Amino acid sequence: MTTAPTSPARPRSLGKGVGAIIRSGSTSPADQAAALIAAVQDVQLPAALVQAAALILEAASSPGPLDEATRDSAADLATLLVKALDRDY
């Protein structure tokens, strides 16, 4: 199987609803995540998205580096989560 060449990571912009909750330029990704978790505790998200996020976070917490497929899945999941949050805000 041939894989496409990887392009350099580019910063992801937050969705307009998420961006209204927290500004991304002034804090670290961990700080942004903590603030968003606090802000969206009452937001209803599809269970499949939450389960997928848990799996990706579990993979990211392992001591080894993430493989390309996991990174791609994490990027896709982030996009879906932002879309879901934008609908609610």
N, CA and C atoms as a LAMMPS dump frame, in Angstrom:
ITEM: TIMESTEP
0
ITEM: NUMBER OF ATOMS
267
ITEM: BOX BOUNDS ff ff ff
-5.0000000000000000e+02 5.0000000000000000e+02
-5.0000000000000000e+02 5.0000000000000000e+02
-5.0000000000000000e+02 5.0000000000000000e+02
ITEM: ATOMS id mol type element x y z
1 1 1 N 0.838 -1.171 0
2 1 2 C 0 0 0
3 1 3 C 0.887 1.241 0
4 2 1 N 0.576 2.177 -0.835
5 2 2 C 1.34 3.409 -0.934
6 2 3 C 0.625 4.508 -0.16
7 3 1 N 1.378 5.292 0.559
8 3 2 C 0.779 6.4 1.293
9 3 3 C 1.191 7.71 0.647
10 4 1 N 0.322 8.664 0.753
11 4 2 C 0.611 9.989 0.2
12 4 3 C 1.67 10.659 1.066
13 5 1 N 2.496 11.5 0.458
14 5 2 C 3.485 12.209 1.267
15 5 3 C 2.786 13.089 2.289
16 6 1 N 3.376 13.155 3.461
17 6 2 C 2.755 13.96 4.508
18 6 3 C 3.113 15.418 4.313
19 7 1 N 2.137 16.24 4.542
20 7 2 C 2.383 17.675 4.466
21 7 3 C 2.636 18.184 5.874
22 8 1 N 3.331 19.291 6.003
23 8 2 C 3.596 19.807 7.339
24 8 3 C 2.287 20.151 8.035
25 9 1 N 2.27 19.935 9.325
26 9 2 C 1.055 20.228 10.101
27 9 3 C 0.759 21.72 10.013
28 10 1 N -0.497 22.018 9.821
29 10 2 C -0.879 23.425 9.792
30 10 3 C -1.808 23.684 10.96
31 11 1 N -1.748 24.874 11.519
32 11 2 C -2.613 25.157 12.663
33 11 3 C -4.076 25.048 12.251
34 12 1 N -4.856 24.458 13.084
35 12 2 C -6.293 24.343 12.811
36 12 3 C -6.999 25.507 13.485
37 13 1 N -7.903 26.102 12.771
38 13 2 C -8.676 27.162 13.382
39 13 3 C -9.854 26.544 14.111
40 14 1 N -10.24 27.169 15.164
41 14 2 C -11.405 26.697 15.891
42 14 3 C -12.651 27.093 15.127
43 15 1 N -13.705 26.328 15.277
44 15 2 C -14.972 26.674 14.657
45 15 3 C -15.487 27.986 15.221
46 16 1 N -16.403 28.636 14.496
47 16 2 C -16.844 29.959 14.945
48 16 3 C -17.513 29.909 16.307
49 17 1 N -18.276 28.87 16.595
50 17 2 C -18.896 28.75 17.91
51 17 3 C -17.872 28.479 18.989
52 18 1 N -16.944 27.596 18.699
53 18 2 C -15.899 27.266 19.66
54 18 3 C -14.985 28.466 19.855
55 19 1 N -14.673 29.158 18.766
56 19 2 C -13.82 30.336 18.855
57 19 3 C -14.421 31.433 19.714
58 20 1 N -15.747 31.465 19.796
59 20 2 C -16.399 32.463 20.641
60 20 3 C -16.233 32.132 22.121
61 21 1 N -16.012 30.85 22.425
62 21 2 C -15.863 30.438 23.813
63 21 3 C -14.467 30.753 24.319
64 22 1 N -13.474 30.469 23.499
65 22 2 C -12.088 30.663 23.914
66 22 3 C -11.251 31.059 22.712
67 23 1 N -10.393 32.012 22.896
68 23 2 C -9.498 32.456 21.825
69 23 3 C -8.294 31.536 21.769
70 24 1 N -7.928 31.092 20.564
71 24 2 C -6.868 30.098 20.433
72 24 3 C -5.462 30.691 20.436
73 25 1 N -5.291 31.948 20.145
74 25 2 C -3.951 32.507 19.993
75 25 3 C -3.188 32.685 21.283
76 26 1 N -3.879 32.789 22.408
77 26 2 C -3.19 33.171 23.632
78 26 3 C -2.917 32.026 24.596
79 27 1 N -3.376 30.826 24.287
80 27 2 C -3.207 29.725 25.235
81 27 3 C -2.705 28.472 24.533
82 28 1 N -2.217 27.551 25.332
83 28 2 C -1.737 26.283 24.79
84 28 3 C -2.927 25.401 24.422
85 29 1 N -2.71 24.389 23.577
86 29 2 C -3.799 23.465 23.26
87 29 3 C -4.397 22.805 24.505
88 30 1 N -3.569 22.484 25.486
89 30 2 C -4.08 21.872 26.716
90 30 3 C -4.984 22.836 27.474
91 31 1 N -4.592 24.124 27.529
92 31 2 C -5.429 25.125 28.192
93 31 3 C -6.741 25.324 27.44
94 32 1 N -6.666 25.336 26.1
95 32 2 C -7.884 25.471 25.296
96 32 3 C -8.82 24.304 25.558
97 33 1 N -8.26 23.093 25.588
98 33 2 C -9.078 21.9 25.815
99 33 3 C -9.732 21.951 27.185
100 34 1 N -8.99 22.341 28.202
101 34 2 C -9.553 22.419 29.552
102 34 3 C -10.695 23.437 29.618
103 35 1 N -10.508 24.578 28.984
104 35 2 C -11.56 25.598 28.983
105 35 3 C -12.801 25.124 28.219
106 36 1 N -12.575 24.448 27.101
107 36 2 C -13.712 23.952 26.321
108 36 3 C -14.463 22.854 27.049
109 37 1 N -13.734 21.981 27.724
110 37 2 C -14.4 20.924 28.491
111 37 3 C -15.296 21.551 29.55
112 38 1 N -14.79 22.56 30.235
113 38 2 C -15.594 23.236 31.252
114 38 3 C -16.811 23.929 30.645
115 39 1 N -16.638 24.509 29.451
116 39 2 C -17.717 25.276 28.83
117 39 3 C -18.806 24.412 28.215
118 40 1 N -18.457 23.215 27.769
119 40 2 C -19.438 22.417 27.022
120 40 3 C -19.916 21.176 27.768
121 41 1 N -19.782 21.167 29.07
122 41 2 C -20.203 19.996 29.838
123 41 3 C -21.671 19.652 29.635
124 42 1 N -22.503 20.628 29.363
125 42 2 C -23.936 20.38 29.192
126 42 3 C -24.355 20.207 27.736
127 43 1 N -23.406 20.246 26.812
128 43 2 C -23.717 20.101 25.392
129 43 3 C -23.912 18.625 25.065
130 44 1 N -24.986 18.323 24.367
131 44 2 C -25.252 16.949 23.961
132 44 3 C -24.453 16.639 22.695
133 45 1 N -23.565 15.67 22.773
134 45 2 C -22.795 15.219 21.615
135 45 3 C -23.173 13.777 21.313
136 46 1 N -23.148 13.406 20.049
137 46 2 C -23.427 12.002 19.719
138 46 3 C -22.458 11.074 20.46
139 47 1 N -22.995 9.979 20.984
140 47 2 C -22.182 9.039 21.764
141 47 3 C -21.002 8.514 20.963
142 48 1 N -21.19 8.299 19.673
143 48 2 C -20.1 7.779 18.85
144 48 3 C -18.917 8.753 18.808
145 49 1 N -19.19 10.054 18.778
146 49 2 C -18.099 11.035 18.785
147 49 3 C -17.339 10.993 20.101
148 50 1 N -18.071 10.876 21.195
149 50 2 C -17.427 10.827 22.509
150 50 3 C -16.588 9.557 22.626
151 51 1 N -17.115 8.434 22.162
152 51 2 C -16.361 7.183 22.216
153 51 3 C -15.112 7.258 21.34
154 52 1 N -15.245 7.822 20.153
155 52 2 C -14.092 7.964 19.264
156 52 3 C -13.042 8.876 19.891
157 53 1 N -13.487 9.954 20.51
158 53 2 C -12.548 10.861 21.169
159 53 3 C -11.798 10.142 22.284
160 54 1 N -12.496 9.317 23.044
161 54 2 C -11.849 8.573 24.126
162 54 3 C -10.783 7.625 23.572
163 55 1 N -11.083 6.961 22.459
164 55 2 C -10.105 6.053 21.851
165 55 3 C -8.872 6.796 21.347
166 56 1 N -9.093 7.934 20.706
167 56 2 C -7.968 8.727 20.195
168 56 3 C -7.123 9.251 21.352
169 57 1 N -7.78 9.724 22.405
170 57 2 C -7.027 10.223 23.558
171 57 3 C -6.233 9.1 24.227
172 58 1 N -6.824 7.929 24.291
173 58 2 C -6.106 6.788 24.86
174 58 3 C -4.868 6.47 24.024
175 59 1 N -5.01 6.471 22.707
176 59 2 C -3.867 6.213 21.834
177 59 3 C -2.806 7.3 21.991
178 60 1 N -3.242 8.544 22.128
179 60 2 C -2.299 9.657 22.255
180 60 3 C -1.544 9.624 23.581
181 61 1 N -2.129 8.99 24.58
182 61 2 C -1.47 8.951 25.887
183 61 3 C -0.44 7.827 26.01
184 62 1 N -0.36 6.967 25
185 62 2 C 0.642 5.897 25.05
186 62 3 C 2.034 6.497 24.876
187 63 1 N 3.061 5.837 25.408
188 63 2 C 4.398 6.424 25.363
189 63 3 C 5.005 6.531 23.964
190 64 1 N 4.582 5.703 23.039
191 64 2 C 5.155 5.736 21.696
192 64 3 C 4.524 6.814 20.831
193 65 1 N 5.15 7.109 19.714
194 65 2 C 4.586 8.115 18.804
195 65 3 C 3.323 7.59 18.112
196 66 1 N 2.463 8.491 17.713
197 66 2 C 1.249 8.113 16.987
198 66 3 C 1.605 7.754 15.553
199 67 1 N 0.946 6.745 15.039
200 67 2 C 1.164 6.418 13.632
201 67 3 C 0.315 7.36 12.77
202 68 1 N 0.593 7.356 11.491
203 68 2 C -0.077 8.287 10.571
204 68 3 C -1.59 8.079 10.549
205 69 1 N -2.035 6.842 10.574
206 69 2 C -3.473 6.566 10.54
207 69 3 C -4.165 7.133 11.774
208 70 1 N -3.528 7.023 12.936
209 70 2 C -4.121 7.562 14.163
210 70 3 C -4.151 9.081 14.117
211 71 1 N -3.077 9.688 13.616
212 71 2 C -3.072 11.15 13.475
213 71 3 C -4.178 11.611 12.53
214 72 1 N -4.342 10.902 11.412
215 72 2 C -5.404 11.256 10.458
216 72 3 C -6.783 11.099 11.093
217 73 1 N -6.969 10.014 11.847
218 73 2 C -8.249 9.8 12.523
219 73 3 C -8.507 10.895 13.55
220 74 1 N -7.471 11.299 14.27
221 74 2 C -7.619 12.367 15.26
222 74 3 C -8.006 13.676 14.582
223 75 1 N -7.412 13.972 13.446
224 75 2 C -7.755 15.196 12.713
225 75 3 C -9.204 15.151 12.225
226 76 1 N -9.624 14.005 11.709
227 76 2 C -11.014 13.865 11.262
228 76 3 C -11.978 14.016 12.427
229 77 1 N -11.634 13.413 13.554
230 77 2 C -12.491 13.5 14.736
231 77 3 C -12.575 14.937 15.229
232 78 1 N -11.457 15.645 15.232
233 78 2 C -11.464 17.047 15.665
234 78 3 C -12.402 17.872 14.788
235 79 1 N -12.379 17.625 13.495
236 79 2 C -13.265 18.339 12.578
237 79 3 C -14.729 18.051 12.908
238 80 1 N -15.052 16.788 13.138
239 80 2 C -16.428 16.42 13.475
240 80 3 C -16.874 17.034 14.797
241 81 1 N -15.989 17.048 15.79
242 81 2 C -16.337 17.641 17.078
243 81 3 C -16.595 19.141 16.944
244 82 1 N -15.744 19.832 16.189
245 82 2 C -15.94 21.27 15.995
246 82 3 C -17.275 21.531 15.304
247 83 1 N -17.597 20.738 14.289
248 83 2 C -18.898 20.898 13.603
249 83 3 C -20.049 20.677 14.566
250 84 1 N -19.942 19.653 15.408
251 84 2 C -20.996 19.357 16.369
252 84 3 C -21.149 20.499 17.371
253 85 1 N -20.041 21.047 17.826
254 85 2 C -20.113 22.157 18.787
255 85 3 C -20.644 23.417 18.131
256 86 1 N -20.271 23.664 16.896
257 86 2 C -20.769 24.849 16.188
258 86 3 C -22.288 24.82 16.029
259 87 1 N -22.841 23.635 15.874
260 87 2 C -24.311 23.529 15.763
261 87 3 C -24.983 23.922 17.065
262 88 1 N -24.323 23.661 18.188
263 88 2 C -24.925 23.93 19.485
264 88 3 C -24.707 25.35 19.973
265 89 1 N -23.789 26.097 19.351
266 89 2 C -23.51 27.455 19.83
267 89 3 C -23.913 28.463 18.818
